[in-house]
Amino acid sequence: MHINIFVFIILFIPGCISLEPLPDSIELELEDAISRGLNGIIVYVDQNGDTAHFAAGWKNRENKVPADTQSLFKIASISKLYIAAAASKLVYNDSLSLDQTLAEYMPDLVGRIENAETITLRMMLQHRSGIPDFIDHPDYPWGEPPMSTRETLELVLDMPADYEADKRYKYSNTNYLLIGEILDSTLGYSHHKYIKREILLPLELYDTYSLLSEVNLDDVMSGYFVGYDLDIKQNDYIIPGGSMVSTAKEVGTFLRALIDGSLLNEQEQEIYSSVYEYEHTGELPGYQSIARYHKDIDAVVIQFINTSGGNSWSKSESVYRRIIRILERESEQSQ
């Protein structure tokens, strides 16, 4: 019996598993994704020295403004890559020590964060501290996020540790809130200024910002939450490790530089590699982002989607997987 073989990918969406043909291009994939309920998508690809931008859907749904590849976007936890890089540079020049404890860096937290005497900077960078994640607190106000790091930190002070320090991995945004505070104290000025001077400007990243308050809101892609009709881009989030705003191209430029050694020197790179990863996802109400490097096809791929809630994260991951499959297919065909 003759069997026709087609290119298929399995989509895992809560409640269903389906087989869908892989489209002929990234453009068609993005158009299909919009038809499945996502508001707007921006994708940036840097592969083998060639770059490409893609966009579909809406930058602003109410005013029917099309998605724009140059739009600013809340990159959420992708910000942690920049903080880890900054920390690595400061460890290299002996301003910080990976083995110094939270108690030594922030003595006022002794007795208020369990195991502060044994939690090190290394453990916080690696999410191995056991410090509870403030966003897991039942009273975390997503509608109006706290406008100070201390107010946010109060949500987890005096809580029991999730586990003994360095015994396992558990992602906690509180780690990078504290690292931001440690950087500020060590530098004597804001770590935002340090990141701009030591990371952004050398890479000529002039459209990357530490805070939403630094930019014109008209330049920011609108954000939408499933079941809520209004644009929520004005909701600010100022916590270190989640506050940055950038374009897809500039996130891709940063990630490529972080990976290929053009941002960090050899010793800084060794430090970074020992404490953090070279990819990240991010999510805030109205915003989902993915930044990854795929070594087999030498591709940095950045994806921004301005929809969250419901099953939108599953849709986002599905779109991303299909984009990678398309790039893999194109790489095979070009060989």
VENJO-V518478 format. One line per field, one symbol per residue. psi: psi as a letter, one per 30 degrees, with the letter a starting at -180 (. if undefined). A space follows every 10 residues. Layout:
BEGIN
psi: ???
END
This chain:
BEGIN
psi: kkkkkljlkk kjkkflklkk kklfleeeee eeeefggkek kkkkkjkhfk lkkkklbkej eeghjlkkff klkjfbffff eeeeeeeeee eeggflkffk leeeeifffk ffjkgfffkl eeeeeghgfg klkfffkfgk ieeikkgkee eeefffkgll lflkkgfakj kkfeefeeee eeeeeeeglk feeeeeefee efghifhklf kefflkfffk klkkkkfkfl kgffjljgkk ggflklleee eeeeeeeeeg gfekleeeee eefffllgll lkkljfkkkk jlkjefghkk kkkkkhkllb geeeeeeeee eeeeeeeeee eeff.
END
